[in-house]
Amino acid sequence: MTGRQRREAVFDPVFLEDLSYWTRTDRKRALRTLKLVEAILRDPFDGIGKPEPLRRELAGRWSRRIDSEHRLVYQVSDDRVDFLAARYHY
């Protein structure tokens, strides 16, 4: 492995439920969500979807835009990325 650290992807049940919802109702949003997951695993803090650190009670978590209404919310640690939600605007 090069200088980049590969983090494990951990999918919260809420995230999986949200992705399942998009798969059933809006294929475009489902594909966008999966594209964001790939980008986050490459670089959790930069790239597509306008990565943004969250504040207040959500401090320590990040979000990326799925579209103008919905956000993908995730948390990064040294060895893993927890994907927490993929619907609504936190």
PyMOL Python script that loads the backbone (N, CA, C, O; Angstrom):
from pymol import cmd

cmd.read_pdbstr("""\
ATOM      1  N   MET A   1       0.845  -1.171   0.000  1.00  0.00           N
ATOM      2  CA  MET A   1       0.000   0.000   0.000  1.00  0.00           C
ATOM      3  C   MET A   1       0.890   1.235   0.000  1.00  0.00           C
ATOM      4  O   MET A   1       1.956   1.235   0.617  1.00  0.00           O
ATOM      5  N   THR A   2       0.462   2.274  -0.682  1.00  0.00           N
ATOM      6  CA  THR A   2       1.215   3.519  -0.730  1.00  0.00           C
ATOM      7  C   THR A   2       0.946   4.323   0.529  1.00  0.00           C
ATOM      8  O   THR A   2       0.499   3.769   1.533  1.00  0.00           O
ATOM      9  N   GLY A   3       1.212   5.628   0.491  1.00  0.00           N
ATOM     10  CA  GLY A   3       1.028   6.495   1.640  1.00  0.00           C
ATOM     11  C   GLY A   3      -0.415   6.648   2.076  1.00  0.00           C
ATOM     12  O   GLY A   3      -0.673   7.069   3.203  1.00  0.00           O
ATOM     13  N   ARG A   4      -1.340   6.322   1.230  1.00  0.00           N
ATOM     14  CA  ARG A   4      -2.756   6.448   1.590  1.00  0.00           C
ATOM     15  C   ARG A   4      -3.199   5.255   2.421  1.00  0.00           C
ATOM     16  O   ARG A   4      -2.884   4.102   2.127  1.00  0.00           O
ATOM     17  N   GLN A   5      -3.936   5.580   3.459  1.00  0.00           N
ATOM     18  CA  GLN A   5      -4.454   4.530   4.334  1.00  0.00           C
ATOM     19  C   GLN A   5      -5.833   4.112   3.838  1.00  0.00           C
ATOM     20  O   GLN A   5      -6.680   4.958   3.549  1.00  0.00           O
ATOM     21  N   ARG A   6      -6.049   2.834   3.743  1.00  0.00           N
ATOM     22  CA  ARG A   6      -7.357   2.312   3.337  1.00  0.00           C
ATOM     23  C   ARG A   6      -8.186   2.057   4.584  1.00  0.00           C
ATOM     24  O   ARG A   6      -7.792   1.283   5.456  1.00  0.00           O
ATOM     25  N   ARG A   7      -9.330   2.711   4.661  1.00  0.00           N
ATOM     26  CA  ARG A   7     -10.211   2.547   5.816  1.00  0.00           C
ATOM     27  C   ARG A   7     -11.311   1.539   5.497  1.00  0.00           C
ATOM     28  O   ARG A   7     -11.752   1.411   4.355  1.00  0.00           O
ATOM     29  N   GLU A   8     -11.736   0.836   6.526  1.00  0.00           N
ATOM     30  CA  GLU A   8     -12.841  -0.109   6.403  1.00  0.00           C
ATOM     31  C   GLU A   8     -14.155   0.667   6.314  1.00  0.00           C
ATOM     32  O   GLU A   8     -14.342   1.649   7.031  1.00  0.00           O
ATOM     33  N   ALA A   9     -15.055   0.239   5.450  1.00  0.00           N
ATOM     34  CA  ALA A   9     -16.396   0.825   5.345  1.00  0.00           C
ATOM     35  C   ALA A   9     -17.333   0.071   6.278  1.00  0.00           C
ATOM     36  O   ALA A   9     -17.443  -1.153   6.205  1.00  0.00           O
ATOM     37  N   VAL A  10     -18.008   0.812   7.157  1.00  0.00           N
ATOM     38  CA  VAL A  10     -18.977   0.234   8.091  1.00  0.00           C
ATOM     39  C   VAL A  10     -20.315   0.911   7.823  1.00  0.00           C
ATOM     40  O   VAL A  10     -20.418   2.137   7.877  1.00  0.00           O
ATOM     41  N   PHE A  11     -21.335   0.116   7.537  1.00  0.00           N
ATOM     42  CA  PHE A  11     -22.640   0.657   7.149  1.00  0.00           C
ATOM     43  C   PHE A  11     -23.651   0.493   8.276  1.00  0.00           C
ATOM     44  O   PHE A  11     -24.020  -0.624   8.638  1.00  0.00           O
ATOM     45  N   ASP A  12     -24.091   1.613   8.823  1.00  0.00           N
ATOM     46  CA  ASP A  12     -25.114   1.630   9.865  1.00  0.00           C
ATOM     47  C   ASP A  12     -26.439   1.116   9.288  1.00  0.00           C
ATOM     48  O   ASP A  12     -26.707   1.340   8.108  1.00  0.00           O
ATOM     49  N   PRO A  13     -27.264   0.444  10.074  1.00  0.00           N
ATOM     50  CA  PRO A  13     -28.569  -0.021   9.579  1.00  0.00           C
ATOM     51  C   PRO A  13     -29.438   1.104   9.001  1.00  0.00           C
ATOM     52  O   PRO A  13     -30.187   0.876   8.051  1.00  0.00           O
ATOM     53  N   VAL A  14     -29.348   2.298   9.557  1.00  0.00           N
ATOM     54  CA  VAL A  14     -30.115   3.433   9.016  1.00  0.00           C
ATOM     55  C   VAL A  14     -29.635   3.765   7.607  1.00  0.00           C
ATOM     56  O   VAL A  14     -30.448   4.005   6.715  1.00  0.00           O
ATOM     57  N   PHE A  15     -28.313   3.779   7.402  1.00  0.00           N
ATOM     58  CA  PHE A  15     -27.772   4.035   6.071  1.00  0.00           C
ATOM     59  C   PHE A  15     -28.250   2.975   5.084  1.00  0.00           C
ATOM     60  O   PHE A  15     -28.672   3.301   3.975  1.00  0.00           O
ATOM     61  N   LEU A  16     -28.184   1.716   5.483  1.00  0.00           N
ATOM     62  CA  LEU A  16     -28.616   0.633   4.592  1.00  0.00           C
ATOM     63  C   LEU A  16     -30.099   0.740   4.257  1.00  0.00           C
ATOM     64  O   LEU A  16     -30.505   0.466   3.128  1.00  0.00           O
ATOM     65  N   GLU A  17     -30.903   1.136   5.230  1.00  0.00           N
ATOM     66  CA  GLU A  17     -32.332   1.345   4.981  1.00  0.00           C
ATOM     67  C   GLU A  17     -32.542   2.501   4.003  1.00  0.00           C
ATOM     68  O   GLU A  17     -33.380   2.416   3.105  1.00  0.00           O
ATOM     69  N   ASP A  18     -31.783   3.574   4.180  1.00  0.00           N
ATOM     70  CA  ASP A  18     -31.885   4.719   3.268  1.00  0.00           C
ATOM     71  C   ASP A  18     -31.479   4.322   1.851  1.00  0.00           C
ATOM     72  O   ASP A  18     -32.164   4.673   0.890  1.00  0.00           O
ATOM     73  N   LEU A  19     -30.379   3.597   1.715  1.00  0.00           N
ATOM     74  CA  LEU A  19     -29.928   3.156   0.395  1.00  0.00           C
ATOM     75  C   LEU A  19     -30.956   2.228  -0.242  1.00  0.00           C
ATOM     76  O   LEU A  19     -31.211   2.320  -1.443  1.00  0.00           O
ATOM     77  N   SER A  20     -31.537   1.352   0.533  1.00  0.00           N
ATOM     78  CA  SER A  20     -32.588   0.471   0.030  1.00  0.00           C
ATOM     79  C   SER A  20     -33.785   1.281  -0.465  1.00  0.00           C
ATOM     80  O   SER A  20     -34.367   0.975  -1.505  1.00  0.00           O
ATOM     81  N   TYR A  21     -34.140   2.308   0.286  1.00  0.00           N
ATOM     82  CA  TYR A  21     -35.240   3.191  -0.125  1.00  0.00           C
ATOM     83  C   TYR A  21     -34.925   3.827  -1.479  1.00  0.00           C
ATOM     84  O   TYR A  21     -35.767   3.826  -2.377  1.00  0.00           O
ATOM     85  N   TRP A  22     -33.702   4.375  -1.628  1.00  0.00           N
ATOM     86  CA  TRP A  22     -33.340   4.999  -2.908  1.00  0.00           C
ATOM     87  C   TRP A  22     -33.327   3.969  -4.035  1.00  0.00           C
ATOM     88  O   TRP A  22     -33.719   4.281  -5.159  1.00  0.00           O
ATOM     89  N   THR A  23     -32.889   2.765  -3.754  1.00  0.00           N
ATOM     90  CA  THR A  23     -32.861   1.723  -4.782  1.00  0.00           C
ATOM     91  C   THR A  23     -34.270   1.427  -5.294  1.00  0.00           C
ATOM     92  O   THR A  23     -34.470   1.186  -6.485  1.00  0.00           O
ATOM     93  N   ARG A  24     -35.241   1.449  -4.384  1.00  0.00           N
ATOM     94  CA  ARG A  24     -36.634   1.183  -4.776  1.00  0.00           C
ATOM     95  C   ARG A  24     -37.309   2.379  -5.440  1.00  0.00           C
ATOM     96  O   ARG A  24     -38.155   2.198  -6.316  1.00  0.00           O
ATOM     97  N   THR A  25     -36.950   3.594  -5.040  1.00  0.00           N
ATOM     98  CA  THR A  25     -37.738   4.764  -5.444  1.00  0.00           C
ATOM     99  C   THR A  25     -37.038   5.723  -6.395  1.00  0.00           C
ATOM    100  O   THR A  25     -37.708   6.439  -7.140  1.00  0.00           O
ATOM    101  N   ASP A  26     -35.710   5.758  -6.390  1.00  0.00           N
ATOM    102  CA  ASP A  26     -34.997   6.755  -7.196  1.00  0.00           C
ATOM    103  C   ASP A  26     -33.594   6.239  -7.518  1.00  0.00           C
ATOM    104  O   ASP A  26     -32.642   6.463  -6.770  1.00  0.00           O
ATOM    105  N   ARG A  27     -33.494   5.554  -8.634  1.00  0.00           N
ATOM    106  CA  ARG A  27     -32.227   4.924  -9.026  1.00  0.00           C
ATOM    107  C   ARG A  27     -31.093   5.943  -9.111  1.00  0.00           C
ATOM    108  O   ARG A  27     -29.958   5.639  -8.745  1.00  0.00           O
ATOM    109  N   LYS A  28     -31.394   7.147  -9.591  1.00  0.00           N
ATOM    110  CA  LYS A  28     -30.367   8.180  -9.732  1.00  0.00           C
ATOM    111  C   LYS A  28     -29.765   8.544  -8.370  1.00  0.00           C
ATOM    112  O   LYS A  28     -28.547   8.675  -8.248  1.00  0.00           O
ATOM    113  N   ARG A  29     -30.604   8.705  -7.357  1.00  0.00           N
ATOM    114  CA  ARG A  29     -30.094   9.016  -6.016  1.00  0.00           C
ATOM    115  C   ARG A  29     -29.326   7.829  -5.432  1.00  0.00           C
ATOM    116  O   ARG A  29     -28.331   8.023  -4.735  1.00  0.00           O
ATOM    117  N   ALA A  30     -29.772   6.616  -5.706  1.00  0.00           N
ATOM    118  CA  ALA A  30     -29.048   5.433  -5.224  1.00  0.00           C
ATOM    119  C   ALA A  30     -27.644   5.392  -5.826  1.00  0.00           C
ATOM    120  O   ALA A  30     -26.669   5.153  -5.113  1.00  0.00           O
ATOM    121  N   LEU A  31     -27.541   5.624  -7.127  1.00  0.00           N
ATOM    122  CA  LEU A  31     -26.236   5.607  -7.786  1.00  0.00           C
ATOM    123  C   LEU A  31     -25.351   6.742  -7.289  1.00  0.00           C
ATOM    124  O   LEU A  31     -24.149   6.549  -7.106  1.00  0.00           O
ATOM    125  N   ARG A  32     -25.921   7.910  -7.069  1.00  0.00           N
ATOM    126  CA  ARG A  32     -25.165   9.050  -6.539  1.00  0.00           C
ATOM    127  C   ARG A  32     -24.628   8.713  -5.138  1.00  0.00           C
ATOM    128  O   ARG A  32     -23.482   9.027  -4.818  1.00  0.00           O
ATOM    129  N   THR A  33     -25.450   8.082  -4.322  1.00  0.00           N
ATOM    130  CA  THR A  33     -25.029   7.697  -2.973  1.00  0.00           C
ATOM    131  C   THR A  33     -23.844   6.737  -3.037  1.00  0.00           C
ATOM    132  O   THR A  33     -22.877   6.899  -2.293  1.00  0.00           O
ATOM    133  N   LEU A  34     -23.911   5.745  -3.913  1.00  0.00           N
ATOM    134  CA  LEU A  34     -22.808   4.785  -4.047  1.00  0.00           C
ATOM    135  C   LEU A  34     -21.542   5.457  -4.572  1.00  0.00           C
ATOM    136  O   LEU A  34     -20.434   5.115  -4.157  1.00  0.00           O
ATOM    137  N   LYS A  35     -21.708   6.410  -5.482  1.00  0.00           N
ATOM    138  CA  LYS A  35     -20.563   7.162  -5.992  1.00  0.00           C
ATOM    139  C   LYS A  35     -19.907   7.970  -4.866  1.00  0.00           C
ATOM    140  O   LYS A  35     -18.682   8.063  -4.796  1.00  0.00           O
ATOM    141  N   LEU A  36     -20.726   8.547  -3.992  1.00  0.00           N
ATOM    142  CA  LEU A  36     -20.186   9.290  -2.851  1.00  0.00           C
ATOM    143  C   LEU A  36     -19.447   8.364  -1.890  1.00  0.00           C
ATOM    144  O   LEU A  36     -18.396   8.734  -1.366  1.00  0.00           O
ATOM    145  N   VAL A  37     -19.978   7.166  -1.649  1.00  0.00           N
ATOM    146  CA  VAL A  37     -19.300   6.197  -0.778  1.00  0.00           C
ATOM    147  C   VAL A  37     -17.901   5.901  -1.328  1.00  0.00           C
ATOM    148  O   VAL A  37     -16.926   5.904  -0.577  1.00  0.00           O
ATOM    149  N   GLU A  38     -17.803   5.651  -2.618  1.00  0.00           N
ATOM    150  CA  GLU A  38     -16.497   5.380  -3.232  1.00  0.00           C
ATOM    151  C   GLU A  38     -15.549   6.557  -3.052  1.00  0.00           C
ATOM    152  O   GLU A  38     -14.379   6.370  -2.717  1.00  0.00           O
ATOM    153  N   ALA A  39     -16.055   7.776  -3.273  1.00  0.00           N
ATOM    154  CA  ALA A  39     -15.225   8.975  -3.143  1.00  0.00           C
ATOM    155  C   ALA A  39     -14.764   9.175  -1.699  1.00  0.00           C
ATOM    156  O   ALA A  39     -13.618   9.553  -1.458  1.00  0.00           O
ATOM    157  N   ILE A  40     -15.647   8.924  -0.753  1.00  0.00           N
ATOM    158  CA  ILE A  40     -15.306   9.081   0.668  1.00  0.00           C
ATOM    159  C   ILE A  40     -14.234   8.081   1.075  1.00  0.00           C
ATOM    160  O   ILE A  40     -13.329   8.425   1.835  1.00  0.00           O
ATOM    161  N   LEU A  41     -14.320   6.866   0.588  1.00  0.00           N
ATOM    162  CA  LEU A  41     -13.303   5.866   0.925  1.00  0.00           C
ATOM    163  C   LEU A  41     -11.942   6.231   0.334  1.00  0.00           C
ATOM    164  O   LEU A  41     -10.906   5.887   0.903  1.00  0.00           O
ATOM    165  N   ARG A  42     -11.941   6.924  -0.801  1.00  0.00           N
ATOM    166  CA  ARG A  42     -10.677   7.404  -1.385  1.00  0.00           C
ATOM    167  C   ARG A  42     -10.105   8.559  -0.568  1.00  0.00           C
ATOM    168  O   ARG A  42      -8.915   8.579  -0.255  1.00  0.00           O
ATOM    169  N   ASP A  43     -10.973   9.531  -0.220  1.00  0.00           N
ATOM    170  CA  ASP A  43     -10.543  10.706   0.551  1.00  0.00           C
ATOM    171  C   ASP A  43     -11.745  11.251   1.309  1.00  0.00           C
ATOM    172  O   ASP A  43     -12.608  11.888   0.705  1.00  0.00           O
ATOM    173  N   PRO A  44     -11.826  11.016   2.618  1.00  0.00           N
ATOM    174  CA  PRO A  44     -13.012  11.398   3.388  1.00  0.00           C
ATOM    175  C   PRO A  44     -13.235  12.902   3.515  1.00  0.00           C
ATOM    176  O   PRO A  44     -14.334  13.334   3.863  1.00  0.00           O
ATOM    177  N   PHE A  45     -12.208  13.704   3.239  1.00  0.00           N
ATOM    178  CA  PHE A  45     -12.305  15.130   3.537  1.00  0.00           C
ATOM    179  C   PHE A  45     -12.277  16.028   2.308  1.00  0.00           C
ATOM    180  O   PHE A  45     -12.336  17.250   2.441  1.00  0.00           O
ATOM    181  N   ASP A  46     -12.189  15.452   1.120  1.00  0.00           N
ATOM    182  CA  ASP A  46     -12.110  16.245  -0.103  1.00  0.00           C
ATOM    183  C   ASP A  46     -12.775  15.467  -1.234  1.00  0.00           C
ATOM    184  O   ASP A  46     -12.851  14.239  -1.193  1.00  0.00           O
ATOM    185  N   GLY A  47     -13.257  16.192  -2.246  1.00  0.00           N
ATOM    186  CA  GLY A  47     -13.829  15.530  -3.408  1.00  0.00           C
ATOM    187  C   GLY A  47     -15.245  15.974  -3.696  1.00  0.00           C
ATOM    188  O   GLY A  47     -15.653  17.067  -3.304  1.00  0.00           O
ATOM    189  N   ILE A  48     -15.994  15.130  -4.379  1.00  0.00           N
ATOM    190  CA  ILE A  48     -17.337  15.480  -4.835  1.00  0.00           C
ATOM    191  C   ILE A  48     -18.323  15.577  -3.671  1.00  0.00           C
ATOM    192  O   ILE A  48     -18.103  15.003  -2.604  1.00  0.00           O
ATOM    193  N   GLY A  49     -19.397  16.304  -3.892  1.00  0.00           N
ATOM    194  CA  GLY A  49     -20.468  16.399  -2.906  1.00  0.00           C
ATOM    195  C   GLY A  49     -20.258  17.456  -1.839  1.00  0.00           C
ATOM    196  O   GLY A  49     -21.001  17.500  -0.858  1.00  0.00           O
ATOM    197  N   LYS A  50     -19.258  18.309  -2.015  1.00  0.00           N
ATOM    198  CA  LYS A  50     -18.973  19.391  -1.061  1.00  0.00           C
ATOM    199  C   LYS A  50     -18.863  18.892   0.378  1.00  0.00           C
ATOM    200  O   LYS A  50     -19.734  19.187   1.196  1.00  0.00           O
ATOM    201  N   PRO A  51     -17.816  18.145   0.703  1.00  0.00           N
ATOM    202  CA  PRO A  51     -17.648  17.640   2.068  1.00  0.00           C
ATOM    203  C   PRO A  51     -17.689  18.781   3.084  1.00  0.00           C
ATOM    204  O   PRO A  51     -17.060  19.823   2.897  1.00  0.00           O
ATOM    205  N   GLU A  52     -18.436  18.564   4.154  1.00  0.00           N
ATOM    206  CA  GLU A  52     -18.612  19.607   5.160  1.00  0.00           C
ATOM    207  C   GLU A  52     -18.599  18.988   6.559  1.00  0.00           C
ATOM    208  O   GLU A  52     -19.374  18.073   6.840  1.00  0.00           O
ATOM    209  N   PRO A  53     -17.715  19.489   7.443  1.00  0.00           N
ATOM    210  CA  PRO A  53     -17.758  19.005   8.826  1.00  0.00           C
ATOM    211  C   PRO A  53     -19.013  19.537   9.515  1.00  0.00           C
ATOM    212  O   PRO A  53     -19.370  20.703   9.350  1.00  0.00           O
ATOM    213  N   LEU A  54     -19.666  18.694  10.273  1.00  0.00           N
ATOM    214  CA  LEU A  54     -20.887  19.110  10.958  1.00  0.00           C
ATOM    215  C   LEU A  54     -20.542  19.684  12.327  1.00  0.00           C
ATOM    216  O   LEU A  54     -19.459  19.447  12.863  1.00  0.00           O
ATOM    217  N   ARG A  55     -21.479  20.438  12.874  1.00  0.00           N
ATOM    218  CA  ARG A  55     -21.232  21.149  14.137  1.00  0.00           C
ATOM    219  C   ARG A  55     -22.244  20.745  15.192  1.00  0.00           C
ATOM    220  O   ARG A  55     -23.121  19.910  14.971  1.00  0.00           O
ATOM    221  N   ARG A  56     -22.086  21.364  16.331  1.00  0.00           N
ATOM    222  CA  ARG A  56     -22.967  21.197  17.491  1.00  0.00           C
ATOM    223  C   ARG A  56     -23.090  19.727  17.877  1.00  0.00           C
ATOM    224  O   ARG A  56     -22.078  19.053  18.067  1.00  0.00           O
ATOM    225  N   GLU A  57     -24.323  19.220  17.996  1.00  0.00           N
ATOM    226  CA  GLU A  57     -24.510  17.836  18.448  1.00  0.00           C
ATOM    227  C   GLU A  57     -24.015  16.803  17.431  1.00  0.00           C
ATOM    228  O   GLU A  57     -23.866  15.628  17.765  1.00  0.00           O
ATOM    229  N   LEU A  58     -23.761  17.233  16.201  1.00  0.00           N
ATOM    230  CA  LEU A  58     -23.243  16.317  15.174  1.00  0.00           C
ATOM    231  C   LEU A  58     -21.740  16.501  14.939  1.00  0.00           C
ATOM    232  O   LEU A  58     -21.198  15.974  13.967  1.00  0.00           O
ATOM    233  N   ALA A  59     -21.073  17.237  15.812  1.00  0.00           N
ATOM    234  CA  ALA A  59     -19.632  17.465  15.674  1.00  0.00           C
ATOM    235  C   ALA A  59     -18.898  16.127  15.595  1.00  0.00           C
ATOM    236  O   ALA A  59     -19.230  15.173  16.298  1.00  0.00           O
ATOM    237  N   GLY A  60     -17.899  16.084  14.726  1.00  0.00           N
ATOM    238  CA  GLY A  60     -17.144  14.853  14.513  1.00  0.00           C
ATOM    239  C   GLY A  60     -17.646  14.062  13.318  1.00  0.00           C
ATOM    240  O   GLY A  60     -17.018  13.094  12.889  1.00  0.00           O
ATOM    241  N   ARG A  61     -18.778  14.481  12.791  1.00  0.00           N
ATOM    242  CA  ARG A  61     -19.339  13.830  11.603  1.00  0.00           C
ATOM    243  C   ARG A  61     -19.212  14.773  10.412  1.00  0.00           C
ATOM    244  O   ARG A  61     -19.018  15.980  10.563  1.00  0.00           O
ATOM    245  N   TRP A  62     -19.326  14.189   9.235  1.00  0.00           N
ATOM    246  CA  TRP A  62     -19.225  14.939   7.993  1.00  0.00           C
ATOM    247  C   TRP A  62     -20.463  14.680   7.153  1.00  0.00           C
ATOM    248  O   TRP A  62     -21.168  13.691   7.353  1.00  0.00           O
ATOM    249  N   SER A  63     -20.722  15.584   6.207  1.00  0.00           N
ATOM    250  CA  SER A  63     -21.809  15.340   5.260  1.00  0.00           C
ATOM    251  C   SER A  63     -21.340  15.676   3.851  1.00  0.00           C
ATOM    252  O   SER A  63     -20.423  16.471   3.644  1.00  0.00           O
ATOM    253  N   ARG A  64     -22.003  15.041   2.893  1.00  0.00           N
ATOM    254  CA  ARG A  64     -21.830  15.364   1.471  1.00  0.00           C
ATOM    255  C   ARG A  64     -23.206  15.420   0.841  1.00  0.00           C
ATOM    256  O   ARG A  64     -24.131  14.722   1.255  1.00  0.00           O
ATOM    257  N   ARG A  65     -23.318  16.265  -0.166  1.00  0.00           N
ATOM    258  CA  ARG A  65     -24.601  16.448  -0.842  1.00  0.00           C
ATOM    259  C   ARG A  65     -24.902  15.302  -1.799  1.00  0.00           C
ATOM    260  O   ARG A  65     -24.124  15.010  -2.707  1.00  0.00           O
ATOM    261  N   ILE A  66     -26.043  14.662  -1.578  1.00  0.00           N
ATOM    262  CA  ILE A  66     -26.574  13.730  -2.569  1.00  0.00           C
ATOM    263  C   ILE A  66     -27.288  14.556  -3.633  1.00  0.00           C
ATOM    264  O   ILE A  66     -27.122  14.332  -4.832  1.00  0.00           O
ATOM    265  N   ASP A  67     -28.083  15.512  -3.170  1.00  0.00           N
ATOM    266  CA  ASP A  67     -28.745  16.494  -4.026  1.00  0.00           C
ATOM    267  C   ASP A  67     -29.071  17.699  -3.151  1.00  0.00           C
ATOM    268  O   ASP A  67     -28.576  17.790  -2.028  1.00  0.00           O
ATOM    269  N   SER A  68     -29.889  18.621  -3.639  1.00  0.00           N
ATOM    270  CA  SER A  68     -30.162  19.846  -2.883  1.00  0.00           C
ATOM    271  C   SER A  68     -30.911  19.588  -1.581  1.00  0.00           C
ATOM    272  O   SER A  68     -30.861  20.414  -0.670  1.00  0.00           O
ATOM    273  N   GLU A  69     -31.600  18.458  -1.479  1.00  0.00           N
ATOM    274  CA  GLU A  69     -32.404  18.156  -0.297  1.00  0.00           C
ATOM    275  C   GLU A  69     -31.771  17.124   0.638  1.00  0.00           C
ATOM    276  O   GLU A  69     -31.964  17.201   1.852  1.00  0.00           O
ATOM    277  N   HIS A  70     -31.030  16.176   0.109  1.00  0.00           N
ATOM    278  CA  HIS A  70     -30.564  15.026   0.887  1.00  0.00           C
ATOM    279  C   HIS A  70     -29.046  15.020   1.045  1.00  0.00           C
ATOM    280  O   HIS A  70     -28.309  15.451   0.157  1.00  0.00           O
ATOM    281  N   ARG A  71     -28.592  14.517   2.210  1.00  0.00           N
ATOM    282  CA  ARG A  71     -27.167  14.450   2.528  1.00  0.00           C
ATOM    283  C   ARG A  71     -26.768  13.043   2.955  1.00  0.00           C
ATOM    284  O   ARG A  71     -27.554  12.307   3.553  1.00  0.00           O
ATOM    285  N   LEU A  72     -25.537  12.691   2.635  1.00  0.00           N
ATOM    286  CA  LEU A  72     -24.928  11.473   3.159  1.00  0.00           C
ATOM    287  C   LEU A  72     -24.116  11.899   4.383  1.00  0.00           C
ATOM    288  O   LEU A  72     -23.254  12.772   4.283  1.00  0.00           O
ATOM    289  N   VAL A  73     -24.387  11.294   5.525  1.00  0.00           N
ATOM    290  CA  VAL A  73     -23.695  11.633   6.774  1.00  0.00           C
ATOM    291  C   VAL A  73     -22.788  10.468   7.157  1.00  0.00           C
ATOM    292  O   VAL A  73     -23.198   9.307   7.128  1.00  0.00           O
ATOM    293  N   TYR A  74     -21.542  10.802   7.517  1.00  0.00           N
ATOM    294  CA  TYR A  74     -20.566   9.770   7.855  1.00  0.00           C
ATOM    295  C   TYR A  74     -19.606  10.268   8.929  1.00  0.00           C
ATOM    296  O   TYR A  74     -19.490  11.467   9.182  1.00  0.00           O
ATOM    297  N   GLN A  75     -18.922   9.313   9.550  1.00  0.00           N
ATOM    298  CA  GLN A  75     -17.943   9.622  10.590  1.00  0.00           C
ATOM    299  C   GLN A  75     -16.655   8.881  10.272  1.00  0.00           C
ATOM    300  O   GLN A  75     -16.678   7.708   9.898  1.00  0.00           O
ATOM    301  N   VAL A  76     -15.535   9.571  10.422  1.00  0.00           N
ATOM    302  CA  VAL A  76     -14.234   9.018  10.047  1.00  0.00           C
ATOM    303  C   VAL A  76     -13.384   8.786  11.290  1.00  0.00           C
ATOM    304  O   VAL A  76     -13.288   9.653  12.159  1.00  0.00           O
ATOM    305  N   SER A  77     -12.771   7.612  11.366  1.00  0.00           N
ATOM    306  CA  SER A  77     -11.753   7.348  12.387  1.00  0.00           C
ATOM    307  C   SER A  77     -10.491   6.879  11.674  1.00  0.00           C
ATOM    308  O   SER A  77     -10.457   6.813  10.446  1.00  0.00           O
ATOM    309  N   ASP A  78      -9.462   6.557  12.436  1.00  0.00           N
ATOM    310  CA  ASP A  78      -8.183   6.175  11.828  1.00  0.00           C
ATOM    311  C   ASP A  78      -8.295   4.986  10.888  1.00  0.00           C
ATOM    312  O   ASP A  78      -7.633   4.948   9.851  1.00  0.00           O
ATOM    313  N   ASP A  79      -9.132   4.009  11.246  1.00  0.00           N
ATOM    314  CA  ASP A  79      -9.154   2.765  10.475  1.00  0.00           C
ATOM    315  C   ASP A  79     -10.484   2.454   9.806  1.00  0.00           C
ATOM    316  O   ASP A  79     -10.616   1.415   9.160  1.00  0.00           O
ATOM    317  N   ARG A  80     -11.489   3.346   9.948  1.00  0.00           N
ATOM    318  CA  ARG A  80     -12.796   3.041   9.348  1.00  0.00           C
ATOM    319  C   ARG A  80     -13.586   4.306   9.060  1.00  0.00           C
ATOM    320  O   ARG A  80     -13.331   5.375   9.614  1.00  0.00           O
ATOM    321  N   VAL A  81     -14.559   4.140   8.166  1.00  0.00           N
ATOM    322  CA  VAL A  81     -15.549   5.181   7.889  1.00  0.00           C
ATOM    323  C   VAL A  81     -16.912   4.573   8.175  1.00  0.00           C
ATOM    324  O   VAL A  81     -17.286   3.558   7.589  1.00  0.00           O
ATOM    325  N   ASP A  82     -17.649   5.202   9.078  1.00  0.00           N
ATOM    326  CA  ASP A  82     -19.007   4.765   9.395  1.00  0.00           C
ATOM    327  C   ASP A  82     -19.981   5.590   8.568  1.00  0.00           C
ATOM    328  O   ASP A  82     -20.045   6.811   8.710  1.00  0.00           O
ATOM    329  N   PHE A  83     -20.732   4.928   7.710  1.00  0.00           N
ATOM    330  CA  PHE A  83     -21.759   5.587   6.911  1.00  0.00           C
ATOM    331  C   PHE A  83     -23.052   5.511   7.707  1.00  0.00           C
ATOM    332  O   PHE A  83     -23.558   4.421   7.975  1.00  0.00           O
ATOM    333  N   LEU A  84     -23.591   6.678   8.089  1.00  0.00           N
ATOM    334  CA  LEU A  84     -24.659   6.741   9.084  1.00  0.00           C
ATOM    335  C   LEU A  84     -26.046   6.949   8.501  1.00  0.00           C
ATOM    336  O   LEU A  84     -27.008   6.355   8.987  1.00  0.00           O
ATOM    337  N   ALA A  85     -26.174   7.780   7.468  1.00  0.00           N
ATOM    338  CA  ALA A  85     -27.495   8.089   6.909  1.00  0.00           C
ATOM    339  C   ALA A  85     -27.338   8.620   5.492  1.00  0.00           C
ATOM    340  O   ALA A  85     -26.288   9.151   5.130  1.00  0.00           O
ATOM    341  N   ALA A  86     -28.400   8.470   4.688  1.00  0.00           N
ATOM    342  CA  ALA A  86     -28.354   8.940   3.305  1.00  0.00           C
ATOM    343  C   ALA A  86     -29.696   9.503   2.843  1.00  0.00           C
ATOM    344  O   ALA A  86     -30.022   9.472   1.656  1.00  0.00           O
ATOM    345  N   ARG A  87     -30.462  10.014   3.793  1.00  0.00           N
ATOM    346  CA  ARG A  87     -31.720  10.684   3.437  1.00  0.00           C
ATOM    347  C   ARG A  87     -31.896  11.897   4.334  1.00  0.00           C
ATOM    348  O   ARG A  87     -31.423  11.937   5.470  1.00  0.00           O
ATOM    349  N   TYR A  88     -32.575  12.859   3.800  1.00  0.00           N
ATOM    350  CA  TYR A  88     -32.907  14.089   4.522  1.00  0.00           C
ATOM    351  C   TYR A  88     -31.666  14.954   4.719  1.00  0.00           C
ATOM    352  O   TYR A  88     -30.581  14.645   4.228  1.00  0.00           O
ATOM    353  N   HIS A  89     -31.860  16.022   5.438  1.00  0.00           N
ATOM    354  CA  HIS A  89     -30.811  17.022   5.636  1.00  0.00           C
ATOM    355  C   HIS A  89     -30.517  17.107   7.117  1.00  0.00           C
ATOM    356  O   HIS A  89     -30.899  18.066   7.787  1.00  0.00           O
ATOM    357  N   TYR A  90     -29.831  16.090   7.623  1.00  0.00           N
ATOM    358  CA  TYR A  90     -29.542  15.894   9.041  1.00  0.00           C
ATOM    359  C   TYR A  90     -30.572  16.596   9.859  1.00  0.00           C
ATOM    360  O   TYR A  90     -30.515  16.558  11.088  1.00  0.00           O
TER     361      TYR A  90
END
""", "prot")
cmd.dss("prot")
cmd.show_as("cartoon", "prot")
cmd.util.cbc("prot")
cmd.orient("prot")
